[in-house]
Amino acid sequence: MSNPNNDIDNSKFKNLMKTLRYYEKKLPSVDDYVLATITNYTDAGIFCYLDEYKIEAFMSFKDASSSRKLRVIRKEVHKNKKYILTAIKVDAEKNFIDVEKRNIDENEQFEMMKKVNFYSKIFNIFVKTFIINNKSCTSSDIYTFLSTTLWKHDKEQTKEILYKLHTESNFVVDKFNLKSEIGDKIINELKQNLDKPYFENTVTLKINSISLNAIQDIKNFLKICTDEFKTEFRSKSSPFYYCKINKDYYNDDSSVFNKSIFNDYINKTIKKLLETNVSNLFVDIEDLECKYIINY
């Protein structure tokens, strides 16, 4: 059975999120990219809603001198769809923003939307945690809290700071001023919602044979290696074969993954497998590549 207080918190959170802007500044700057939802068409231009700033903007048809051009522009943006647009005029006194759709390719648009969605996720965690612990709070209270925590750093720095969430959490605590009971809860929420980093190790073997049954011998040896390392070896281009072995940042004993120790383990294990299972193969470890992976 759900807790009535949680229902109240969720309801308040959803209502507040309809009006809360993501950033300390109330309006974007000229040439800023913004995430916008197209809301309406008119003869003079297109109305849209800036998701991050919770304010309407306008895409004027200043370059559209004919009905044909108007039709072309309308084909580029569709009602109720989201696009990355550029702020070209910002009037703070009138709260007026003029935007345009510049030529950016799909990959650029995708990456920009990913950035906004990531920041939105972090913003939601900060705000929801604050609301749950301050049930009578107002929008002004939330903005005051954000100004001393999340907004201490530019939105572009947020992701870089959070790269150290699982490995140096005190660094994140200091950066966002989270030395408090609410801060502890925010850190825990962030850790639950952001994947832990890991090391991706690519092991490449060079395998040759003078045996008449070379193909089968190589297959058998790769099967033994696959069973040992719990990951499949694949053919790169004869005589090279590779596999990827992912290792957590922290070992079971809480020590940090050590590349040199791991490489030594790979070398010794391959040597042992050769000695105990195969006699007619020539196997060299061609490469041991290690990448640090953070999936956010």
N, C-alpha and C positions, 0 to 999 in steps of 0.2 A: 504494500500500500504506500502511495507516495506521500511525502511530507508536505502538508499545506504551506508551510513556510517556504519550502523550495519552490512551490508553484508561484507564490507571491514574488519571490526573488526573480524567477525567470520572466514573469510577466513585466516586472519593473525594468529588468534588463532589456527586454525586447523593445519596450516603449521608449526608453532612453536612447537606445542605439539608433532609433529613427532620426534623432536630432543631434547626436554627439558627433562633432567633427573629429577626424583622426589626429590632427596636428594642432600645435599651439597657435600658429598663425591662422587667421580666420578665412583668408582668401589665398589662392595660388599667386605666384609671381608671373610676370610676362615670360613666355617661353617655357613655363613648366608644363610637363606632361600630366594629364589628369585622366582618371577613369570616369567615364560618363555613360549614363543610360539615356538613350533617345526617348523623349516623351511625347513630342508633338511636332507636326509640320504646319507651317504657315507660308503664305506667299512671300513673306520677307525673309524667312529663314527657318531654322529648326531649333526647337527648345530641347534642352537636355538637363539632366540632373547629375551634379558632380557627387559621386558616391562618397568620396573622401571628405568633402567639405560640407555636405548636406545643404547644398544651395543650388538654385537653378542657374543655368548659363544659357547663352544664345549663340547659335552658329549662323551668322548673317551671310546672305548671299551677295556679298560685296563684289565678287568677281563674276556673278551670273547676270549677263546682259540679255539673255534670251530664255524662252521657256524650255528650249532644248537643253541648255546648260543646267537649268533647275532640275530637269528630269534626271540628268546624269548624276548630279549631286545627291539627289534622293535615292538613287540606286546604290550609292556607296554606303549609306547608313540606313538601317532599318529600325522601325519603331520597336521599343522595348528591348533592343539589343544593346550590349555594352561595347564601347570602343575606347581606345586611347586617343585623346584629342590634345591639342596644344592651346594654352591660354595666350591670346594675342592682344587683348585689351583687358585691363583690370581697373575698375573705378571703385575705390574703397568707400568713398562717400555715398555713392548711389548703390553700392553692393551689386554692381553690374560686371559681368564677365562675358567677354566675347571669345569664342573658341573656333578652331578650325581643325579639319582632318588633314594632316600632312602625310606625305608619302613615306610610310614606314612598312617594311615587309612583315609577313606573318610571324616570322621568328622573333623579330624585335617586339611586335605587339604582344606575343605570347610571354616573352621574358618580362616585359613591363607589367603585365597583368599578374604574373607570378610574384613580382615584388610587392605589388599592392595587396594581393591576397595574403602573403606572408605577414606583412605589417598588420593587416586587419586581424589576423589570428592572434598576434601578440597583443594588440590593442584590446581585443575582446577579453583576453585572459586578465589583463590588468583591471579593466573596468568591472567585469563580472565579480572578480574576487573582492574588489572594493565595495561593491553594492551588497554582496552577501554579508559582509562584515560591518556595513553601515546602512542598515535598512531604511533609515529616514533621510538618506543623502539626496542632494539636489544636483542638477547639472553643474552648478557652480562649484559644489564640493568636489565633484569628480575632476573638473578641470584643475582645481587647486592641487589635488593629489597627483594628477598626471604631470603638472608643471614641476613637481619636485622628484619625479621618478622617470617614467618613460620619456617625457619630453625634455629631459636634461641633455639629450643627445639628438642630433639630426637623424631623421628617418633613415638616411642612407647608411648611418653607422650602426643602426640597431642590429642588423643581421650579423655584422662583423663581431660585435660585442657578444652576441649569443652563440657564436661558434665555440666559446669557452664554457658554455653552460654546464656540460657534463664533466668537463676536465678541470676547470678552475672556477667553480661556482662562486667563490668569494670575490673574484674579479667582477662578475656580473652583478653581485650584490652591491659592491662599491660603486660601480658605474651608474646603477639605477637607484641608488640610495634605498635599498631594500632591507636595511637592518631593523626589522620590526616583525611583529607577529604576522601582519598582513604580508610583509615582504617574504617571510618564510613560505607562506601559502602560495604566493605567486611563483616563487622559485620551484616549488613542488609541482604546480600546475604546468609550468613551462617544461619541466623535465618529463612529465607524462605525455606531453603533446608534441615534443620535438625529439626526433630519433637520435639515438646515441651514435657518436662517430665510431668508425671502425677502420681497420687497415685491410686493403685489398692486395693480396700477394699473388703475383702472376709467376708461376714456375714454368720455364720453358726447357724442355729436354731435346737433345739432339741424339737420335737413335739410328745406328747403322748395324747391318748384319751381313755376314758372308754365308749364312745358312741357306739351304734350298727352301726351307720353310720360314723364310724371313718375315713374311707378312703375318703369318699366324703367330710366330714367336713375339713379334712386336705387339700384336693385339693382346696376347696373353699377359705380357709384362705390363702393358698399360692398364689392363683389368686389375692386376695385383696392386698397382699404384693407386688406382681409383678407390679400391677397397680400403687401402691403408690411409689415404688422406681424406676419404669421404667426399670426394668431388671428382667429377669426370674429366679425364684428359681428352682433349680434342686435337685433331690434326690442323696444324697451321699451314704448312706446305712441306712435303717430305724433304728432309728427314726430321722436321721439327714438330713437336707436340707440346701442348700447354694445358695448364689448368689454373683456376683462380681459387685461392683459399682465403676466406675472410676471417679475420681475427678481431675480437673486441678490443677496444682501447685499453680496457683493464682486464688482466688475467683473473682467474678464480681467487687467487691469493691477494687481490687488490693491487698488485704491482702493475706497472704500465708495460704494454707490449714492447718487446725489445727485438728490433729487426735482426741484429747480429745473432742473437740466441736462436731465433726462428730459422735463419739461413743455415746455421750450423746443424740444426735438427733436420732440415731438408736434405742436406748433403749426407749426413750419417745414415738417414733412413733409406735414401736411394741406394747407397753403397751396400747396406745390409740386404735390401731386397734383391739386388743383383747377385750377391754372394750366395743367397739361400734358394733362389728360384731359377736363375738364368745363367748360362755359361757361354752362350754364343752371340751375345749382343754387346755392342760398343755404345755405352751411354755416357753422355756428358751433360752436365747442367749448363745450358747455354746462357740462361739469364734468370735472375731473381729480381723482379721489380716489385717495389712496395709503394702503394699510394694511400694517402690519408683521405678518407671519404666522409663528408658531411652531407647528408641528404636533405638540406633545407637552405 
